[in-house]
Amino acid sequence: MTPERWIKVKAIFAEASAQPPDEREAFVAHACGSDTRLREEVSSLLRAAEGSESLPGARQAIAAARQAVIPDARSPHVDTPDHDAALRATLDAALGQQYEIVRPLGHGGMGTVYLARERTLERFVAIKVLRPELAEAQAGRERFRREARVAAQLSHPGIVPLHTFGEVGGIWYFVMGYVRGVTLAERLRIERRLPSGEVYRMLIELTDALDCAHRSGVVHRDIKPANILIDDESGRAVLADFGIAKVQGGEDSLTATGMIVGTPSFMSPEQAACAAEVDARSDLYSLGAVAYAMLSGREPFAGVSDRATMVRRTSGDPPDVRQVAPDVPADLAAVLMRCLAREPSHRWASAHALHDALLLLDETGTVVPTPARDLPSFGPYAVLWVGLWLTLAASPFRSSADRALLVFIGLLVPVGLVMHLWNVAGGGTPLSQLARVAFWPPEWWGMWWPRSLRRPSDLWRRLPWRARLVRSAVSAFIIALPALILTRQWVEAVTGAGVGWFGATEAALVAGVVAVVGMVTLWARHRGLAWTDTTRLMFGATAPSAGWNTPALRRLVAPAHGGVRPPERDRPDDYSRAIADAVMHLDEATRGPAQRAAESARQLVAELARCDEEMGALSMGSSIAESDRIAAQLAALEGARHGSDETRALVELLRAQQEVVQRMRVRCEMLSAHRGRVLRLLHGLWTQLVALGTAPPPAEVDEVGRLEVVREEIEAELAEMRTVLAGGVADTADDRRSAARSR
């Protein structure tokens, strides 16, 4: 193919891409006329672009086709090792004074992202480099600069920060904050579904980040799992890649030609229809589609081609997420499905409104009605109020007038509560639901409470029965002892004589509670619980809090999976135990793949132990304080006016030592990232084994296939680390995924 022919192919392809999906075939036939070969060349490009994830992916498909049809093209293919090595060498030469390039993190349609160490500030950053062939074009440079400008406007913990932007020696780049972790897409590929509580937390974080972007006039337009990073340290969801974002009121070259912008599986109906006006509500649709995938394990319109997906999205709504995953909380599903309304006017008005709606839910996905936001725990205080005043009124020494006055005061608060419930129930919320919320226990309460009135997130049912026994005994003690004392005093005042059995009953009550508390304390200590954990287990508030996150308590209160106690997230060796237990609960048909998974788990645990050992050895001499100490010594020696040969030799030794410390820090960072990936793979093995154990027979084949995918990821991860240890260049996550799929 000649360059002139290629220009013609690309021109028809660009015009065809701007047509509605169902009209492209007719347009290509008309544009190509009787030239069947030209028609096939354009159609092949359209098919390649249709399989790509987004517009950058489509452009990468064009670049790949160009390289295939024009062998003498100046730009090598973006994914070839020679190209990666050449680009890295160029980057080293251009930025080596400021940054040490460590390794590639990933490839995209616009360029490559590298992990680097900033020499001056001794911090790790991510550097995005524009592909050379795109940097040659004014449009490519302008779009790259525009992405940097958009990111620079946004300052939020949930958005990857931009540090600097520049061009050196023909290399266009910008430096971003480095988020050690994986994308949501990688995590979903391994775990398929996430717990509703975790999805709820991530939605809270992402809507807050989107609200910041939208208030700055920025519409992301490509919200998808691949553009959401999960920080290893904090677990926070972070929004990335504003490459095709739209600035409200600004010029938009991407949609000026009617080109579809976004990812077919997650774009809004107005994006799929090439609407001229795409506002912030489009991002809410995409976020809803991401949440749908997290909760159900599939995309809203899964199982069809990209073209069919866009057609279905513009003509109807997806099935309710509870039809696909019945265990999703109804209130959370309602919030999510409103995001996925086909008409923008039927969605949430803004990210802020969606954020507020989510805040009305608790982590179980149960909604607290808007009128009831001031009601939780009001009922118990009203009961306590009336109980105290009625107790005072029951004294035999009160006159009738005093009793009537005390009863009147005692009834003021309960009557006020009933009137408030009656008023807010007029807004459409059932009175029974409002009353249930009003009688939730206070968040500091940890004793017995009626089951139907407990908060949905309460941990009471997950406590060991011994802990519930102590709490029930203490609850009975709190009520019975004052009642006995008051009754005894009343009887003595009326009869004028003491009643001996009252005292004996009170003593027996105290002794019984002490005995129960003592026995359960011994049991808890025998299980290895610290005194603080023992106290919390027996008396602490049952509302979820950070205090329940200690390893020992998490092990006791974690929900069981198919009769298997779940592993502790921070104890890799406990994963071996949990996975071995899960394998034993499987039937013969699935035990073979599960046993191979258990062997992979043992390899991962051994790898984690090796990482911990090496990181422990490296961390002792690779701290910033150690680097500063060497730098100070080096500065002192270099500042000497009359240095001897020995001084110059010491300077060289200190420089070498400083370089060793820097290399140790880089290695520690790579080991930390590797350890995080290994731990996630270990957790992915566990979740897939649990899914395999609970899947009905027709679905077992799919679950076994997912288990094998995780095992392939494990092999790729361990192979990558062996390459790194040998001093080679590791593949990116995209490369590992492609290799796994090719097998």
C-alpha positions in Angstrom: 0.0 0.0 0.0 1.3 3.4 -1.0 1.2 6.3 1.5 -1.3 8.0 -0.8 -3.6 4.9 -0.6 -3.2 4.9 3.2 -4.2 8.6 3.4 -7.4 7.7 1.5 -8.2 4.7 3.7 -7.7 6.8 6.8 -9.9 9.6 5.5 -12.8 7.3 4.8 -12.3 5.6 8.1 -12.4 9.0 10.0 -15.7 9.9 8.2 -17.2 6.5 8.8 -16.4 6.7 12.5 -18.4 9.9 12.7 -21.5 8.1 11.4 -24.1 6.4 13.7 -23.0 2.8 14.2 -26.0 1.4 12.2 -25.2 3.6 9.2 -21.5 3.0 8.9 -21.7 0.0 6.6 -23.8 1.8 4.1 -21.6 4.9 4.2 -18.4 2.8 3.5 -20.1 1.1 0.6 -21.1 4.4 -0.9 -17.7 6.0 -0.3 -15.7 3.1 -1.7 -17.9 2.5 -4.7 -16.7 -0.4 -6.8 -13.3 -0.6 -5.1 -13.9 -3.8 -3.0 -10.3 -3.9 -1.7 -10.6 -0.3 -0.4 -13.9 -1.2 1.2 -12.3 -4.2 3.0 -9.3 -2.1 4.2 -11.7 0.5 5.7 -13.9 -2.2 7.2 -11.0 -3.9 8.9 -10.0 -0.7 10.6 -13.6 -0.2 11.8 -13.6 -3.7 13.2 -10.3 -3.1 15.0 -11.6 0.2 16.4 -14.9 -1.5 17.5 -13.0 -4.0 19.6 -10.9 -1.2 21.3 -11.9 0.1 24.7 -12.0 3.8 23.8 -11.0 6.5 21.3 -7.3 6.2 22.3 -7.6 2.4 21.7 -9.1 3.1 18.3 -6.2 5.4 17.4 -3.8 2.7 18.5 -5.6 0.3 16.2 -5.0 2.7 13.3 -1.4 3.0 14.2 -1.1 -0.8 14.3 -2.8 -1.1 10.9 -0.5 1.6 9.5 2.5 -0.2 10.6 1.2 -3.4 9.1 0.4 -1.9 5.7 3.3 0.5 5.4 6.5 -1.4 6.4 8.7 1.6 5.9 6.8 3.8 8.3 9.1 5.9 10.5 7.4 5.1 13.8 7.8 1.6 15.2 4.8 -0.2 16.8 4.1 1.1 20.3 4.1 -2.4 21.8 7.4 -3.7 20.4 10.3 -4.2 22.9 12.7 -2.3 20.7 10.4 0.7 20.7 10.0 0.5 24.5 13.8 0.4 25.0 14.4 3.2 22.6 11.7 5.4 24.2 13.1 4.7 27.7 16.6 5.5 26.5 15.4 8.8 25.1 13.5 9.5 28.3 16.6 8.8 30.4 18.6 11.2 28.3 16.0 13.9 28.5 15.0 13.7 32.1 17.8 11.7 33.8 19.0 14.7 35.7 15.7 15.1 37.5 14.3 11.6 37.5 15.5 8.0 37.7 13.2 6.0 35.4 12.5 2.7 37.2 10.1 0.7 35.0 7.0 1.0 32.7 3.7 0.9 34.5 1.4 0.7 31.5 0.7 1.5 27.9 -2.2 3.6 26.6 -3.5 5.0 23.3 -1.7 8.3 24.0 1.6 7.0 25.4 3.4 5.1 28.1 3.4 5.7 31.9 6.6 5.1 33.8 7.4 4.7 37.5 10.2 7.1 38.4 12.1 8.4 41.4 12.4 12.2 41.7 16.0 12.7 42.7 15.6 16.1 44.5 12.6 15.2 46.7 13.3 11.5 47.0 9.7 10.5 46.1 8.2 8.2 43.6 6.2 9.7 40.7 4.5 8.5 37.5 5.6 10.1 34.2 3.3 9.9 31.2 5.1 10.2 27.9 3.4 11.1 24.7 4.1 8.6 21.9 6.6 10.1 19.4 4.4 9.5 16.4 1.6 11.5 18.1 4.1 14.2 19.3 4.9 14.9 15.6 1.3 16.1 15.0 0.1 19.5 16.3 -3.3 17.9 17.2 -1.6 15.2 19.3 0.6 17.7 21.2 -2.4 20.0 21.8 -4.5 17.2 23.2 -1.7 16.0 25.5 -1.3 19.6 26.7 -5.0 19.9 27.2 -5.1 16.7 29.4 -2.3 18.2 31.6 -4.2 21.5 31.9 -7.4 19.8 33.0 -5.6 17.7 35.6 -3.8 20.7 36.9 -7.1 22.4 37.6 -8.2 19.7 40.0 -7.0 19.3 43.5 -8.7 16.4 45.4 -7.5 13.3 47.3 -9.6 11.2 44.9 -7.9 12.5 41.7 -4.4 11.8 40.6 -2.5 15.0 41.1 -0.4 16.7 38.4 3.1 17.9 39.4 4.6 19.3 36.3 4.4 19.4 32.5 7.0 19.9 29.9 8.9 19.1 26.7 12.6 18.2 26.5 14.4 17.1 23.4 11.2 16.3 21.6 9.8 14.3 24.5 6.4 15.5 25.7 5.6 14.4 29.2 3.8 15.3 32.5 4.6 14.1 36.0 1.8 12.8 38.2 1.4 11.5 41.7 2.2 7.8 41.9 -0.6 5.6 43.2 0.8 2.2 44.3 -1.9 -0.3 43.6 -4.0 -1.7 40.8 -6.8 -0.5 38.6 -10.4 -1.5 39.5 -10.4 -3.4 36.1 -7.6 -5.6 37.3 -9.3 -6.3 40.6 -12.6 -7.1 38.9 -10.9 -9.4 36.5 -9.6 -11.4 39.5 -12.4 -11.1 42.0 -15.3 -10.5 39.5 -17.6 -9.0 42.2 -16.9 -6.8 45.2 -18.8 -6.8 48.6 -21.6 -4.2 48.6 -20.0 -2.4 51.7 -16.8 -1.9 49.7 -18.7 -0.7 46.6 -20.6 1.7 48.8 -17.4 3.2 50.2 -15.8 3.5 46.8 -18.9 5.2 45.4 -18.8 7.7 48.3 -15.1 8.5 47.4 -15.6 8.6 43.6 -18.7 10.9 43.8 -16.8 13.3 46.0 -14.0 13.4 43.4 -16.4 13.8 40.5 -18.1 16.6 42.4 -14.8 18.4 42.6 -14.2 17.9 38.8 -17.7 19.0 37.9 -17.6 22.1 40.0 -14.4 23.0 38.1 -16.3 22.6 34.9 -14.7 19.3 33.9 -16.6 16.3 32.5 -14.4 13.2 32.5 -16.3 11.3 29.7 -14.4 8.1 30.2 -15.3 6.7 33.7 -14.5 3.0 33.6 -12.7 0.5 35.8 -9.4 0.9 34.0 -9.4 4.6 34.9 -10.0 4.0 38.6 -6.9 3.2 40.7 -7.1 1.6 44.2 -4.4 2.8 46.5 -2.6 -0.1 48.3 -2.0 1.8 51.5 -5.3 3.6 52.1 -7.6 1.5 49.9 -9.0 4.7 48.5 -10.4 4.8 44.9 -8.6 7.4 42.8 -9.8 8.8 39.5 -7.3 9.0 36.7 -6.9 9.7 33.0 -8.6 12.9 31.9 -7.4 12.4 28.4 -10.8 12.9 26.7 -12.3 15.2 29.3 -14.4 18.1 28.3 -14.2 21.5 29.8 -17.6 23.2 30.0 -17.6 26.3 27.8 -14.4 25.3 26.1 -13.7 24.1 22.6 -14.1 20.4 22.0 -12.3 19.1 18.9 -13.1 15.5 19.7 -16.9 15.9 19.3 -16.8 18.7 16.8 -16.7 16.1 14.0 -19.5 14.0 15.6 -17.0 11.3 16.7 -18.1 8.9 19.4 -16.0 9.6 22.6 -15.8 7.2 25.5 -15.8 3.5 26.2 -18.8 1.6 24.7 -19.4 -0.6 27.7 -19.6 2.4 30.1 -20.5 5.4 28.1 -23.8 7.2 28.5 -26.6 7.1 25.9 -26.0 10.7 24.9 -22.3 9.8 24.3 -23.3 6.8 22.2 -25.7 9.0 20.2 -22.9 11.6 19.5 -25.0 14.3 21.3 -23.5 17.8 21.0 -24.2 18.5 24.7 -22.7 16.0 27.2 -22.8 17.3 30.7 -21.9 16.1 34.2 -24.8 13.7 34.3 -23.1 11.6 31.6 -20.3 10.9 34.1 -23.0 9.8 36.6 -24.3 7.3 34.1 -20.8 5.9 33.6 -20.2 5.7 37.3 -23.5 3.8 37.7 -22.3 1.4 35.0 -19.0 0.8 36.9 -21.0 0.3 40.2 -23.2 -2.2 38.3 -20.2 -4.2 37.3 -18.7 -4.1 40.8 -21.9 -5.4 42.4 -23.0 -7.9 39.7 -19.8 -9.1 38.1 -21.0 -8.0 34.6 -21.5 -4.8 32.6 -25.0 -3.4 32.3 -25.4 -4.6 28.7 -22.9 -7.5 28.8 -22.8 -10.3 26.2 -23.2 -8.2 23.0 -20.8 -6.4 20.7 -19.8 -2.8 21.2 -22.1 -1.6 18.4 -25.1 -3.5 19.8 -24.3 -2.2 23.3 -24.5 1.4 22.1 -27.8 0.7 20.3 -29.3 -1.0 23.3 -28.1 1.8 25.6 -29.8 4.5 23.5 -33.1 2.5 23.2 -33.6 1.1 26.7 -32.5 0.7 30.3 -30.4 -2.2 31.6 -32.0 -4.9 33.7 -32.2 -4.1 37.4 -29.0 -5.1 39.1 -31.0 -7.2 41.6 -32.1 -9.4 38.8 -28.5 -10.3 38.1 -27.3 -10.2 41.8 -30.3 -10.6 44.2 -28.1 -10.1 47.2 -27.5 -6.4 46.4 -29.3 -4.2 49.0 -32.5 -2.8 47.6 -31.8 0.8 48.6 -28.3 0.8 47.1 -29.7 -0.8 43.9 -32.3 2.0 43.7 -29.6 4.7 43.9 -27.5 2.9 41.3 -30.4 2.3 38.8 -31.3 6.0 38.9 -27.8 6.7 37.7 -28.5 4.4 34.7 -31.7 6.2 33.6 -31.6 6.6 29.8 -32.8 10.2 30.0 -30.3 12.6 31.7 -33.2 14.4 33.4 -34.2 11.2 35.2 -30.8 10.8 36.8 -29.3 12.5 39.8 -29.0 16.2 39.2 -25.3 16.3 40.1 -22.5 14.3 41.7 -23.1 16.2 44.9 -26.8 15.0 44.9 -25.7 11.5 44.3 -23.0 11.8 47.1 -25.7 13.0 49.5 -28.0 10.2 48.5 -25.3 7.7 49.3 -24.6 9.3 52.6 -28.2 8.5 53.6 -27.3 4.8 53.3 -25.2 2.9 55.7 -22.5 0.5 54.6 -25.0 -2.3 54.2 -26.8 -0.3 51.5 -29.9 0.4 53.7 -31.4 3.8 53.4 -32.1 6.2 56.2 -35.1 8.3 55.0 -34.4 12.0 54.6 -37.1 13.0 57.2 -35.6 10.5 59.7 -32.0 11.8 59.6 -32.5 13.4 63.1 -34.4 10.4 64.5 -31.8 7.6 65.0 -31.6 6.7 68.7 -34.1 9.3 69.8 -36.5 6.6 70.9 -34.2 5.1 73.5 -33.5 8.5 75.0 -37.3 9.1 75.2 -37.7 5.7 77.0 -34.9 6.5 79.4 -36.4 10.0 80.1 -39.9 8.6 80.9 -38.4 5.8 83.0 -36.5 8.1 85.2 -39.4 10.5 85.8 -41.9 7.6 86.4 -39.4 6.1 88.9 -39.3 9.3 90.8 -43.1 9.5 90.7 -43.4 6.0 92.1 -41.8 6.9 95.4 -44.3 6.3 98.3 -43.3 9.6 99.9 -44.8 11.7 97.0 -48.1 13.4 97.2 -50.7 12.8 94.5 -50.1 16.3 93.0 -46.3 15.7 92.9 -46.8 12.3 91.2 -49.1 13.9 88.6 -46.6 16.6 87.9 -43.7 14.1 87.6 -45.7 11.9 85.3 -46.6 14.9 83.1 -42.9 15.9 82.8 -42.0 12.3 82.0 -44.5 12.1 79.2 -43.4 15.4 77.5 -40.5 13.8 75.5 -42.3 10.6 74.4 -45.4 12.6 73.3 -43.1 15.0 71.4 -41.4 12.0 69.6 -44.8 10.6 68.6 -45.9 14.0 67.2 -42.7 14.3 65.3 -43.1 10.8 63.8 -46.6 11.6 62.8 -45.6 14.9 61.1 -42.7 13.4 59.1 -44.7 10.4 58.1 -46.8 12.7 56.0 -44.0 13.0 53.5 -44.7 9.5 52.3 -42.3 7.5 54.5 -44.1 4.7 56.3 -44.6 5.4 60.0 -43.3 1.9 60.9 -40.0 2.6 59.1 -39.6 5.9 60.9 -40.4 4.3 64.2 -37.8 1.6 63.6 -35.1 4.1 62.8 -36.1 6.2 65.9 -35.6 3.2 68.1 -32.2 2.2 66.8 -29.7 1.8 69.7 -27.2 4.6 70.2 -23.9 4.0 68.4 -22.1 3.7 71.8 -24.5 0.9 72.9 -23.2 -2.7 73.1 -25.6 -4.6 75.3 -28.8 -6.5 74.3 -31.3 -4.8 72.1 -34.4 -6.2 70.3 -33.3 -7.8 67.1 -35.9 -6.0 64.9 -34.7 -2.6 66.2 -31.0 -3.1 65.7 -29.1 -1.1 63.0 -28.6 -3.1 59.8 -24.8 -2.9 60.2 -24.8 -4.0 63.8 -22.3 -6.7 64.7 -24.4 -8.4 67.4 -25.3 -11.5 65.3 -21.6 -12.0 64.3 -20.4 -12.0 67.9 -19.4 -15.4 69.5 -22.3 -16.7 71.6 -20.2 -16.3 74.8 -19.8 -12.6 74.1 -23.6 -12.3 73.5 -24.1 -14.2 76.8 -22.0 -11.7 78.8 -23.8 -8.7 77.2 -27.2 -10.3 77.8 -26.3 -11.0 81.4 -25.0 -7.4 81.9 -28.2 -6.0 80.3 -30.4 -8.1 82.7 -28.2 -6.9 85.6 -28.6 -3.2 84.6 -32.4 -3.6 84.6 -33.0 -6.1 87.4 -30.7 -4.8 90.1 -32.1 -1.2 90.2 -35.6 -2.7 90.0 -34.9 -5.0 92.9 -33.5 -2.2 95.0 -36.3 0.2 94.3 -38.9 -2.5 94.9 -37.2 -3.5 98.2 -37.2 0.1 99.4 -40.8 0.6 98.5 -41.9 -2.6 100.3 -39.8 -1.6 103.4 -41.4 1.9 103.3 -44.9 0.5 103.1 -44.7 -2.5 105.5 -42.0 -1.0 107.8 -40.2 -4.4 107.9 -37.3 -5.7 105.9 -37.6 -8.6 103.4 -34.5 -10.8 103.5 -34.9 -12.6 100.2 -34.5 -9.3 98.3 -30.9 -9.0 99.6 -30.2 -12.6 98.7 -31.5 -12.2 95.2 -29.4 -9.1 94.7 -26.3 -10.9 95.9 -27.0 -13.8 93.6 -27.5 -11.5 90.7 -24.2 -9.8 91.3 -22.4 -13.2 91.7 -24.0 -14.6 88.6 -22.8 -11.7 86.4 -19.3 -11.8 87.9 -19.1 -15.6 87.2 -20.2 -15.2 83.6 -17.8 -12.3 82.9 -15.0 -14.3 84.6 -15.5 -17.5 82.6 -15.8 -15.6 79.2 -12.7 -13.6 80.1 -10.7 -16.8 80.7 -12.0 -18.2 77.4 -11.0 -15.0 75.5 -7.5 -14.9 77.1 -7.0 -18.6 76.3 -7.8 -17.7 72.6 -4.9 -15.2 72.7 -6.9 -12.0 72.8 -5.2 -9.0 74.4 -7.0 -7.3 77.4 -8.2 -4.5 75.1 -9.7 -6.9 72.6 -11.2 -9.0 75.4 -12.9 -5.9 76.9 -14.2 -4.8 73.5 -15.5 -8.3 72.7 -17.5 -8.4 76.0 -18.6 -4.8 76.4 -17.7 -2.7 73.4 -20.2 -0.9 71.1 -21.5 -3.2 68.4 -21.6 -0.5 65.7 -18.8 -1.1 63.1 -15.7 0.9 64.0 -11.9 0.8 63.6 -11.7 -0.9 67.0 -13.1 -4.1 65.5 -10.3 -4.2 62.9 -7.6 -5.8 65.0 -6.6 -9.2 63.6 -7.9 -11.2 66.6 -11.3 -9.5 66.6 -11.8 -9.6 62.8 -11.2 -13.4 63.0 -14.0 -13.8 65.5 -16.6 -11.5 64.0 -16.0 -12.0 60.3 -18.9 -13.7 58.5 -18.4 -17.3 57.6 -18.2 -18.4 53.9 -19.7 -21.9 53.4 -18.7 -23.0 56.9 -15.1 -21.8 56.4 -13.7 -19.1 58.6 -12.4 -16.3 56.3 -8.7 -15.4 56.4 -7.3 -12.3 58.0 -6.4 -9.8 55.3 -3.0 -9.0 56.9 -1.9 -12.5 57.6 -0.8 -14.4 54.4 -0.3 -17.7 56.3 -4.0 -17.6 57.3 -4.9 -17.6 53.7 -3.2 -21.0 53.3 -5.4 -22.3 56.2 -8.6 -20.8 54.8 -8.0 -21.9 51.2 -7.1 -25.5 52.4 -10.4 -25.5 54.4 -12.4 -24.3 51.4 -10.9 -27.0 49.2 -12.0 -29.6 51.7 -15.6 -28.4 51.4 -15.7 -28.8 47.6 -17.1 -31.8 45.8 -15.0 -34.2 43.8 -15.8 -32.6 40.4 -14.2 -29.3 41.4 -11.6 -30.4 43.9 -8.9 -30.9 41.2 -8.7 -27.3 40.0 -9.1 -26.2 43.6 -6.2 -28.2 44.8 -4.0 -26.6 42.0 -5.2 -23.3 43.3 -4.2 -24.3 46.9 -0.7 -25.1 45.5 -0.6 -21.6 43.9 -1.6 -20.2 47.2 1.4 -21.9 48.9 3.7 -20.4 46.3 2.3 -16.9 46.9 2.6 -17.3 50.7 6.3 -18.3 50.2 6.8 -15.3 47.9 5.3 -12.9 50.4 7.6 -14.3 53.1 10.6 -13.8 50.8 9.4 -10.2 50.0 9.0 -9.4 53.7 12.5 -10.8 54.5 14.2 -8.8 51.8 12.3 -5.6 52.5 13.2 -5.9 56.2 16.8 -6.2 55.3 16.7 -3.3 52.8 14.7 -0.9 54.9 17.3 -0.7 57.6 19.7 1.1 55.4 17.5 2.8 52.7 15.6 5.4 54.7 15.5 9.1 53.7 17.3 9.8 57.0 20.2 7.6 55.9 20.3 9.3 52.5 20.3 12.8 54.2 23.2 11.7 56.5 25.3 10.6 53.6 24.5 13.8 51.7 25.5 15.9 54.7 28.9 14.1 54.9 29.4 14.4 51.2 28.7 18.1 51.3 31.1 18.6 54.2 33.9 16.8 52.4 33.3 18.5 49.0 33.3 21.9 50.7 36.8 21.4 52.1 39.2 23.9 50.5 42.2 21.8 50.4 41.2 18.2 49.8 43.8 15.5 49.9 43.8 12.4 47.7 42.3 10.5 50.6 39.5 13.0 50.9 38.7 12.7 47.2 38.6 8.9 47.6 36.2 9.3 50.5 34.0 11.5 48.4 33.9 8.9 45.7 33.0 6.2 48.3 30.2 8.3 49.7 28.8 8.9 46.3 28.8 5.2 45.6 27.2 4.6 49.0 24.5 7.2 48.2 23.8 5.5 44.9 23.5 2.2 46.8 21.0 3.7 49.2 19.0 5.1 46.3 19.0 1.7 44.5 17.9 0.1 47.8 14.9 2.5 48.0 13.9 1.8 44.5 14.1 -1.9 45.1 12.0 -1.6 48.3 9.4 0.3 46.3 9.3 -2.4 43.6 9.1 -5.1 46.3 6.3 -3.3 48.0 4.3 -3.0 44.8 5.0 -6.7 44.0 3.9 -7.7 47.6 0.6 -5.8 47.2 -0.1 -7.5 43.9 0.7 -10.9 45.3 -1.5 -10.3 48.3 -4.4 -9.3 46.0 -3.9 -12.4 44.0 -4.0 -14.5 47.1 -7.3 -12.8 48.1 -8.5 -13.4 44.6 -7.9 -17.1 44.9 -9.8 -17.1 48.1 -12.8 -15.3 46.7 -13.0 -17.5 43.6 -12.8 -20.6 45.8 -15.7 -19.3 47.9 -17.6 -18.5 44.6 -16.9 -22.0 43.4 -18.2 -23.6 46.6 -21.5 -21.7 46.4 -22.1 -21.8 42.7 -24.9 -24.0 41.3 -23.7 -26.9 39.0 -24.3 -25.0 35.7 -22.2 -22.1 36.9 -19.3 -24.2 38.2 -17.6 -24.3 34.7 -17.4 -20.5 34.6 -16.1 -20.3 38.2 -13.4 -23.0 37.4 -12.4 -20.9 34.4 -12.1 -17.8 36.5 -10.0 -19.7 39.0 -7.6 -20.7 36.1 -7.4 -17.0 35.1 -6.2 -16.1 38.6 -3.6 -18.9 38.5 -2.4 -17.6 35.1 -2.1 -14.1 36.7 -0.1 -15.7 39.5 2.3 -17.4 37.1 2.8 -14.1 35.2 3.4 -12.1 38.3 6.0 -14.5 39.7 7.7 -14.7 36.3 7.8 -10.9 36.1 9.4 -10.7 39.5 12.0 -13.2 38.5 12.8 -10.9 35.5 13.1 -7.9 37.8 15.4 -9.7 40.2 17.6 -10.7 37.3 17.9 -7.1 36.3 15.6 -7.2 33.3 12.7 -5.0 32.3 9.4 -6.2 33.7 6.3 -6.2 31.6 3.4 -4.0 32.4 0.0 -5.2 33.7 -1.4 -4.9 30.2 1.4 -7.0 28.8 0.8 -9.7 31.4 -2.9 -9.7 30.7 -2.4 -10.1 27.0 0.1 -12.9 27.5 -2.4 -14.7 29.8 -5.2 -14.4 27.3 -3.0 -15.7 24.5 -2.3 -18.9 26.4 
